[in-house]
Amino acid sequence: MPNSRKGTILVIDDEEIMREILETLLAREGYDVRLACSGADGLELARATPFDAAIVDIMMPGLDGIATLDELKRIDEDLAVVIITAYASVESAIAAMKNGAFDYITKPFKNDEVLVVVRNAMERRRLVTENRSLRQNIQERYHKFGNIIGQSQRMRHVFDLIIQASPSRSTILIQGESGTGKELVARAIHANSSRSERSFVTVNSGNLPADLLESTLFGHVSGAFTGAVYPKKGMFDLADKGSIFFDEMGNVPLETQAKLLRVIQERDFMRLGGMETIKVDVRIIAATNVNLRQMMEEGRFREDLFYRLHVISIQLPPLRERKDDIPLLVQHFLAKYGDENRKAALELMPEALDLLTAYDWPGNVRELENVIERAVVLASGHQLGVDLIPDHVRKAPDFQAPQFVVPPEGISFKEVITDFEKQIIESTLEAAGGVQKRAAELLHIKPTTLNEMIKRHEIHPRRRRIPAKDGEPPAGDRTEPEPAAAPSGARPLTAALEEK
């Protein structure tokens, strides 16, 4: 088919004079026009050749316009179909529009009217095609990162940064709470870089003492320390021409930080106990779940190393700030653990998904993955219901602001807020079984902050005794947390308000 400047149009009409009029009119406007004298002939052309729009007469012998419209939409659901009717009846126009027609024109028609409708139809086709292409590009672009799952705006921003940063050799700092997927992002950066065929080496920065960490990173010479009988290469040797990933960079000791700075600046290092300078070409990617800037201000992290690492920064959002991704993540984990446990076609019930969406996920994606894995393992059927959701997710506290009317004499705002803050802490401690660390996670504050607030409000959590199991001696000291109780003299919030 010859190329057209404006697009291709199929005209289906049983009247020869009408076909000729439309062909002359549309061809003069720059459209490529194909003609068919019946619905069957038009469908045959549509199956063989893609069209941008179709003009179909509603009254034709054999296959009429409505039936032809239905078949055209089955062939190409995005095809813009314009119906021509000799009757200016609302009924026929409504029937055509309900069946997917883009618009209709009535005989006798004006040339300008036909051209306006066709231009609108072609514009719609263009927009639909562009949107479809955009959706496809988004899927390809935002699902090309292995196990990083997400389509929310926050995650799209992360994916854009990965795409932009991967080709460079600049150091990258990935920041985010524990469980947000920092190592997955680091692997995606490596996989989308020119170093993808080389090694990706992971260093667990917080698991080793300083001397052993340096030996692990840079290697050592024979006799460098007690037990160093043989020389050994380090992780930087393994990562040469590739990438090295420092998980939890904030745990690296200060003395090791100085040597890392040299590797970044000079691209060389010396083995532990050695004097020889070894050149290396390594891309450094670091991750942290702590505030390195604050550590720098406190003297616990080198300022020069911080700015060397902070060339490109990627901030991973916690799961509570991208809850739109939870259904997508759930489907991914259902498929993953369904395959592992040989359970096919698993489905999470809507009420269970509602619970997962309402929960704040202090453990982020890792915690969600654990919950889904547990549900899959314990599931006895294909449908996973609320009963398979752990208690701590189902019974997460849902605080509601108190409803009250300010009395005529007014209230003390400071006292009301203080009382409400105290009630929140007491309720959360009760929900967390008296465990302050868990309560701090539920409140999204640091444990030290919560501890200070507990002391300020004079909250004294009690602990319940645990009954001894059969066959066990009485355990006078075995206790479990009791719900926190207010100290003597404390007033409930409602009472405080009533007194006001």
C-alpha positions as CSV (number, residue, x, y, z in Angstrom):
1,M,0.0,0.0,0.0
2,P,1.4,3.5,-0.9
3,N,2.4,5.6,2.0
4,S,0.1,8.5,2.9
5,R,1.0,11.8,4.5
6,K,-2.2,11.7,6.6
7,G,-3.2,8.1,7.0
8,T,-5.2,5.3,5.4
9,I,-9.0,5.2,5.2
10,L,-11.3,2.3,4.3
11,V,-14.6,3.3,2.7
12,I,-17.4,0.7,2.7
13,D,-20.6,1.7,0.9
14,D,-22.8,-0.2,-1.6
15,E,-23.5,2.9,-3.7
16,E,-20.8,3.5,-6.3
17,I,-21.4,7.2,-6.6
18,M,-21.0,7.6,-2.8
19,R,-17.7,5.7,-2.9
20,E,-16.4,7.9,-5.7
21,I,-17.4,11.1,-4.0
22,L,-15.7,10.1,-0.7
23,E,-12.6,8.8,-2.5
24,T,-12.2,12.1,-4.4
25,L,-12.8,14.2,-1.3
26,L,-10.4,12.3,0.9
27,A,-7.7,11.7,-1.6
28,R,-7.6,15.5,-2.3
29,E,-6.9,16.0,1.4
30,G,-3.9,13.7,1.2
31,Y,-5.4,10.5,2.6
32,D,-4.8,7.0,1.0
33,V,-8.3,5.6,0.3
34,R,-9.4,2.0,-0.3
35,L,-12.9,1.2,-1.4
36,A,-15.2,-1.8,-0.7
37,C,-18.8,-2.3,-2.1
38,S,-20.0,-4.5,0.8
39,G,-19.4,-5.3,4.4
40,A,-17.8,-8.6,3.5
41,D,-15.4,-7.1,1.0
42,G,-14.5,-4.4,3.5
43,L,-13.7,-6.9,6.2
44,E,-11.5,-8.9,3.8
45,L,-9.5,-5.7,3.1
46,A,-9.3,-4.9,6.8
47,R,-7.9,-8.3,7.6
48,A,-5.2,-8.0,5.0
49,T,-4.2,-4.3,5.5
50,P,-4.1,-2.1,8.6
51,F,-6.2,1.1,8.4
52,D,-6.3,4.2,10.5
53,A,-10.0,4.9,10.0
54,A,-13.1,3.5,8.3
55,I,-16.2,5.1,6.9
56,V,-19.1,2.6,6.8
57,D,-22.6,3.0,5.4
58,I,-25.2,1.8,7.9
59,M,-27.7,0.6,5.4
60,M,-26.2,-2.1,3.1
61,P,-27.6,-5.4,1.8
62,G,-26.2,-8.5,3.4
63,L,-23.9,-7.4,6.2
64,D,-25.2,-4.1,7.4
65,G,-23.2,-1.2,8.9
66,I,-23.7,-2.2,12.6
67,A,-22.6,-5.8,11.9
68,T,-19.6,-4.6,9.8
69,L,-18.7,-2.2,12.6
70,D,-18.6,-5.1,15.2
71,E,-16.3,-7.2,13.0
72,L,-14.0,-4.3,12.2
73,K,-13.6,-3.6,16.0
74,R,-12.7,-7.3,16.5
75,I,-10.0,-7.0,13.8
76,D,-8.6,-3.8,15.3
77,E,-10.2,-2.5,18.5
78,D,-8.5,0.9,18.1
79,L,-9.8,1.5,14.5
80,A,-11.8,4.8,14.4
81,V,-15.0,3.9,12.5
82,V,-17.4,6.6,11.2
83,I,-20.9,5.6,10.3
84,I,-22.9,7.2,7.4
85,T,-26.6,7.0,7.6
86,A,-29.3,8.3,5.2
87,Y,-31.6,8.8,8.1
88,A,-31.1,11.5,10.6
89,S,-32.4,9.3,13.3
90,V,-31.2,9.4,16.8
91,E,-31.9,5.7,17.2
92,S,-29.5,4.6,14.5
93,A,-26.8,7.0,15.6
94,I,-27.0,5.9,19.3
95,A,-26.9,2.2,18.3
96,A,-23.8,2.8,16.2
97,M,-22.1,4.8,19.0
98,K,-22.9,2.1,21.6
99,N,-21.3,-0.5,19.3
100,G,-18.0,1.5,19.2
101,A,-18.4,3.9,16.4
102,F,-16.3,7.0,16.7
103,D,-18.9,9.4,15.2
104,Y,-21.6,9.5,12.5
105,I,-22.6,11.7,9.6
106,T,-25.9,11.9,7.8
107,K,-26.8,12.0,4.1
108,P,-26.8,14.3,2.4
109,F,-23.6,15.6,4.0
110,K,-21.4,18.6,3.5
111,N,-17.8,18.1,2.4
112,D,-16.5,20.2,5.3
113,E,-18.5,18.1,7.8
114,V,-17.0,14.9,6.5
115,L,-13.4,16.3,6.6
116,V,-13.8,17.6,10.2
117,V,-15.1,14.2,11.4
118,V,-12.3,12.3,9.6
119,R,-9.6,14.7,11.0
120,N,-11.0,14.1,14.5
121,A,-11.0,10.3,13.9
122,M,-7.4,10.3,12.6
123,E,-6.3,12.4,15.6
124,R,-8.0,9.9,18.0
125,R,-6.2,7.1,16.2
126,R,-2.9,8.9,16.6
127,L,-3.5,9.5,20.3
128,V,-4.5,5.9,21.0
129,T,-1.4,4.6,19.1
130,E,0.9,6.9,21.1
131,N,-0.7,6.0,24.4
132,R,-0.4,2.3,23.6
133,S,3.2,2.8,22.6
134,L,3.9,4.8,25.8
135,R,2.3,2.1,28.0
136,Q,4.4,-0.6,26.2
137,N,7.6,1.5,26.7
138,I,6.8,2.0,30.3
139,Q,6.3,-1.7,30.8
140,E,9.5,-2.5,29.1
141,R,11.4,0.3,30.8
142,Y,10.1,-0.3,34.3
143,H,10.0,-4.0,34.3
144,K,13.5,-4.6,33.0
145,F,15.1,-4.6,36.4
146,G,14.7,-8.2,37.4
147,N,13.1,-8.4,40.9
148,I,12.5,-4.7,41.4
149,I,8.8,-4.5,41.2
150,G,6.8,-1.3,41.0
151,Q,4.9,1.1,38.8
152,S,4.2,4.0,41.2
153,Q,5.5,7.4,40.5
154,R,8.2,7.1,43.2
155,M,9.5,3.9,41.7
156,R,9.4,5.3,38.1
157,H,11.7,8.1,39.3
158,V,14.1,5.4,40.8
159,F,14.1,3.5,37.4
160,D,14.8,6.7,35.5
161,L,17.8,7.4,37.8
162,I,19.0,3.8,37.2
163,I,18.8,4.2,33.4
164,Q,20.6,7.6,33.5
165,A,23.3,6.6,36.0
166,S,24.2,3.1,34.8
167,P,26.3,4.0,31.8
168,S,28.7,6.2,33.8
169,R,31.5,5.2,36.1
170,S,30.5,7.6,38.9
171,T,30.1,6.3,42.4
172,I,26.5,5.9,43.5
173,L,24.9,6.1,47.0
174,I,21.7,4.2,47.5
175,Q,19.7,5.4,50.5
176,G,16.7,3.7,52.1
177,E,15.3,1.9,55.0
178,S,16.1,-1.8,55.6
179,G,14.2,-4.0,53.3
180,T,13.5,-1.5,50.5
181,G,15.7,-3.4,48.0
182,K,19.0,-1.5,47.9
183,E,21.0,-4.4,46.7
184,L,18.5,-5.1,43.9
185,V,19.0,-1.5,42.7
186,A,22.8,-1.9,42.8
187,R,22.5,-5.1,40.7
188,A,20.2,-3.3,38.2
189,I,22.8,-0.5,37.9
190,H,25.5,-3.1,37.2
191,A,23.4,-5.1,34.8
192,N,22.5,-2.0,32.7
193,S,26.1,-0.7,32.6
194,S,29.0,-1.5,30.2
195,R,30.4,-3.6,33.1
196,S,27.5,-6.1,33.1
197,E,29.7,-9.0,31.7
198,R,32.2,-8.5,34.6
199,S,31.9,-9.3,38.3
200,F,29.5,-7.8,40.7
201,V,31.0,-8.2,44.2
202,T,29.0,-7.6,47.4
203,V,30.7,-6.5,50.6
204,N,28.7,-6.9,53.9
205,S,30.4,-3.9,55.6
206,G,29.1,-4.4,59.1
207,N,29.9,-8.1,59.6
208,L,33.7,-7.8,59.9
209,P,36.2,-6.1,62.3
210,A,38.4,-3.5,60.8
211,D,41.6,-5.6,60.2
212,L,39.6,-8.5,58.7
213,L,37.5,-6.1,56.5
214,E,40.7,-4.5,55.1
215,S,42.2,-8.0,54.3
216,T,38.9,-9.0,52.7
217,L,38.8,-5.8,50.6
218,F,42.4,-5.4,49.6
219,G,44.0,-8.8,50.3
220,H,47.2,-9.3,52.3
221,V,50.8,-10.4,51.8
222,S,52.3,-13.3,53.6
223,G,53.1,-12.5,57.2
224,A,50.9,-9.4,57.3
225,F,49.3,-10.6,60.5
226,T,49.2,-13.8,62.7
227,G,47.9,-16.6,60.6
228,A,48.6,-14.9,57.2
229,V,50.8,-17.8,56.0
230,Y,49.9,-17.3,52.3
231,P,49.3,-14.1,50.3
232,K,45.7,-13.5,49.4
233,K,43.8,-11.3,46.8
234,G,40.9,-9.2,48.0
235,M,37.5,-8.3,46.7
236,F,38.8,-5.3,44.7
237,D,40.9,-7.8,42.7
238,L,37.8,-9.8,42.0
239,A,35.8,-6.7,41.1
240,D,38.4,-5.3,38.6
241,K,36.6,-4.0,35.5
242,G,33.3,-4.7,37.3
243,S,31.3,-3.3,40.2
244,I,31.7,-3.6,44.0
245,F,28.7,-3.0,46.3
246,F,29.1,-1.9,49.9
247,D,26.0,-2.9,51.8
248,E,25.5,-0.6,54.9
249,M,28.4,1.8,54.2
250,G,27.8,3.5,57.6
251,N,29.3,0.5,59.4
252,V,32.7,0.8,57.7
253,P,35.3,1.8,60.3
254,L,37.0,5.2,60.0
255,E,40.4,3.8,59.3
256,T,39.0,1.7,56.4
257,Q,37.1,4.7,55.1
258,A,40.5,6.5,54.4
259,K,41.7,3.6,52.3
260,L,38.4,3.5,50.4
261,L,38.7,7.2,49.6
262,R,42.1,6.5,48.0
263,V,40.7,3.8,45.8
264,I,37.9,6.2,44.6
265,Q,40.4,9.0,44.0
266,E,43.5,7.3,42.7
267,R,42.0,4.0,41.4
268,D,44.7,2.0,43.3
269,F,45.4,0.4,46.6
270,M,48.0,-1.6,48.6
271,R,47.5,-5.0,50.2
272,L,47.5,-5.3,53.9
273,G,51.1,-5.5,55.0
274,G,52.4,-4.8,51.5
275,M,54.2,-1.9,49.8
276,E,53.2,-2.5,46.1
277,T,50.6,-0.2,44.6
278,I,48.0,-2.1,42.6
279,K,45.9,-0.4,39.9
280,V,42.2,-1.3,39.7
281,D,39.2,-0.2,37.6
282,V,36.1,-0.6,39.8
283,R,32.8,1.1,40.0
284,I,31.8,1.6,43.6
285,I,28.1,1.5,44.6
286,A,27.3,2.0,48.3
287,A,24.1,1.6,50.3
288,T,23.0,2.8,53.7
289,N,19.9,2.8,55.9
290,V,21.4,5.5,58.2
291,N,21.9,9.2,57.8
292,L,25.5,9.5,56.6
293,R,25.3,13.2,56.7
294,Q,24.4,13.2,60.4
295,M,27.2,10.6,61.0
296,M,29.6,13.0,59.2
297,E,28.5,15.9,61.4
298,E,29.1,13.7,64.5
299,G,32.6,12.7,63.3
300,R,31.7,9.1,62.7
301,F,32.0,9.3,58.9
302,R,34.6,11.0,56.8
303,E,33.3,14.2,55.1
304,D,35.6,13.7,52.0
305,L,34.4,10.1,51.6
306,F,30.7,11.2,51.9
307,Y,31.0,13.7,49.1
308,R,32.9,11.2,46.9
309,L,30.1,8.7,47.4
310,H,27.3,11.2,47.0
311,V,28.0,12.0,43.3
312,I,24.7,10.3,42.3
313,S,22.2,9.6,45.1
314,I,19.2,7.3,44.7
315,Q,16.6,7.5,47.5
316,L,14.4,4.4,47.8
317,P,10.9,5.1,49.2
318,P,9.6,2.9,52.0
319,L,6.7,0.6,51.1
320,R,4.3,2.8,53.2
321,E,4.9,5.6,50.7
322,R,4.2,3.6,47.6
323,K,1.2,1.4,48.6
324,D,0.0,1.5,45.0
325,D,2.7,-1.1,44.3
326,I,1.5,-3.6,47.0
327,P,-1.0,-5.5,44.6
328,L,1.8,-5.8,42.0
329,L,4.3,-7.0,44.6
330,V,1.8,-9.5,46.0
331,Q,1.2,-11.0,42.6
332,H,4.9,-11.3,42.1
333,F,5.5,-13.1,45.4
334,L,2.5,-15.3,44.9
335,A,3.9,-16.5,41.6
336,K,7.4,-16.9,43.0
337,Y,6.5,-18.9,46.1
338,G,3.7,-20.7,44.3
339,D,6.2,-22.1,41.9
340,E,8.6,-23.0,44.7
341,N,5.9,-24.9,46.6
342,R,4.2,-26.3,43.5
343,K,1.0,-24.5,44.1
344,A,-0.5,-22.9,41.0
345,A,-3.2,-20.3,40.3
346,L,-3.0,-18.8,43.8
347,E,-5.2,-15.8,44.5
348,L,-5.3,-13.4,47.5
349,M,-8.8,-12.6,48.6
350,P,-9.8,-8.9,48.4
351,E,-10.3,-8.5,52.1
352,A,-6.8,-9.9,52.7
353,L,-5.3,-7.5,50.2
354,D,-7.1,-4.6,52.0
355,L,-5.3,-5.6,55.2
356,L,-2.0,-5.6,53.5
357,T,-2.6,-2.2,51.9
358,A,-3.7,-0.7,55.2
359,Y,-0.6,-1.9,57.1
360,D,2.5,0.4,57.2
361,W,5.2,-2.3,56.7
362,P,8.1,-1.2,59.0
363,G,10.1,-4.0,57.4
364,N,9.2,-2.8,53.9
365,V,9.2,-5.1,50.9
366,R,11.2,-7.8,52.7
367,E,8.5,-8.0,55.4
368,L,5.7,-8.2,52.8
369,E,7.6,-11.0,51.0
370,N,7.9,-13.0,54.2
371,V,4.1,-12.6,54.9
372,I,3.2,-13.8,51.4
373,E,5.7,-16.7,51.6
374,R,4.1,-17.8,54.9
375,A,0.6,-17.5,53.5
376,V,1.6,-19.6,50.4
377,V,3.2,-22.3,52.5
378,L,0.2,-22.6,54.9
379,A,-2.5,-22.3,52.2
380,S,-4.6,-25.4,51.7
381,G,-6.4,-24.2,48.6
382,H,-6.0,-21.7,45.8
383,Q,-7.6,-18.7,47.6
384,L,-5.6,-17.1,50.4
385,G,-7.8,-15.4,53.0
386,V,-7.5,-13.2,56.0
387,D,-6.8,-16.2,58.2
388,L,-3.4,-16.6,56.6
389,I,-2.4,-13.0,57.4
390,P,-0.2,-12.8,60.6
391,D,-1.8,-11.3,63.7
392,H,0.6,-8.3,63.8
393,V,-0.6,-7.2,60.4
394,R,-4.3,-7.8,61.1
395,K,-4.2,-6.2,64.5
396,A,-2.0,-3.2,63.7
397,P,-3.2,-0.2,65.7
398,D,-5.5,2.2,63.8
399,F,-5.5,5.5,65.7
400,Q,-8.3,7.9,65.2
401,A,-8.2,11.5,66.2
402,P,-10.6,12.2,69.1
403,Q,-13.8,13.9,68.3
404,F,-14.7,16.6,70.8
405,V,-16.3,20.0,71.0
406,V,-14.3,22.9,72.5
407,P,-16.1,24.1,75.6
408,P,-17.0,27.8,75.9
409,E,-14.3,28.5,78.4
410,G,-11.7,27.0,76.0
411,I,-9.1,24.3,76.5
412,S,-5.3,24.0,77.0
413,F,-4.0,22.9,73.7
414,K,-0.7,21.8,75.2
415,E,-2.4,19.6,77.8
416,V,-4.7,18.0,75.3
417,I,-1.9,17.1,72.9
418,T,0.2,15.8,75.8
419,D,-2.6,13.5,76.9
420,F,-3.2,12.3,73.4
421,E,0.5,11.6,72.8
422,K,0.6,9.6,76.0
423,Q,-2.5,7.5,75.0
424,I,-0.9,6.8,71.6
425,I,2.3,5.5,73.3
426,E,0.4,3.4,75.8
427,S,-1.8,1.9,73.1
428,T,1.1,1.1,70.8
429,L,3.1,-0.5,73.7
430,E,0.1,-2.7,74.4
431,A,-0.1,-3.7,70.7
432,A,3.6,-4.4,70.7
433,G,3.4,-6.5,73.8
434,G,5.5,-4.1,75.8
435,V,8.5,-4.4,73.4
436,Q,9.7,-0.8,72.9
437,K,11.7,-1.6,69.7
438,R,8.5,-2.9,68.0
439,A,6.4,0.0,69.3
440,A,9.0,2.4,67.9
441,E,8.7,0.7,64.5
442,L,4.9,1.0,64.6
443,L,5.2,4.7,65.4
444,H,8.0,5.3,62.8
445,I,10.3,6.9,65.4
446,K,13.7,5.9,66.8
447,P,13.7,3.6,69.9
448,T,15.7,6.2,71.8
449,T,13.1,8.9,71.0
450,L,10.3,6.5,72.2
451,N,12.3,5.8,75.4
452,E,12.6,9.5,76.1
453,M,8.9,10.0,75.6
454,I,8.1,7.1,77.9
455,K,10.2,8.6,80.6
456,R,8.7,12.1,80.0
457,H,5.2,10.8,80.4
458,E,6.1,8.5,83.3
459,I,4.7,5.4,81.5
460,H,5.5,2.2,83.4
461,P,4.8,-0.9,81.3
462,R,3.9,-3.9,83.4
463,R,4.6,-7.5,82.4
464,R,2.2,-10.5,82.6
465,R,3.3,-13.8,84.1
466,I,3.4,-16.7,81.6
467,P,1.8,-19.9,82.9
468,A,4.2,-22.8,83.0
469,K,3.6,-25.5,80.4
470,D,2.8,-29.1,81.3
471,G,5.8,-30.8,82.7
472,E,7.7,-27.6,83.4
473,P,8.5,-26.3,86.8
474,P,6.8,-23.1,88.0
475,A,8.6,-20.1,86.4
476,G,8.3,-17.3,88.9
477,D,10.5,-15.1,86.8
478,R,9.1,-15.9,83.4
479,T,7.0,-13.0,82.3
480,E,5.6,-11.5,79.2
481,P,4.7,-7.8,78.5
482,E,1.4,-6.5,79.9
483,P,-0.5,-3.6,78.4
484,A,1.0,-0.3,79.5
485,A,-1.0,1.4,82.2
486,A,-1.2,5.0,83.0
487,P,0.5,6.1,86.3
488,S,-1.5,7.0,89.3
489,G,-3.3,10.3,88.9
490,A,-3.2,10.2,85.1
491,R,-6.5,11.3,83.4
492,P,-8.0,9.9,80.3
493,L,-8.2,12.3,77.4
494,T,-12.0,12.4,77.5
495,A,-11.9,13.2,81.2
496,A,-9.4,16.0,80.6
497,L,-11.7,17.5,78.0
498,E,-14.8,17.2,80.2
499,E,-13.0,19.0,83.0
500,K,-12.1,21.8,80.5
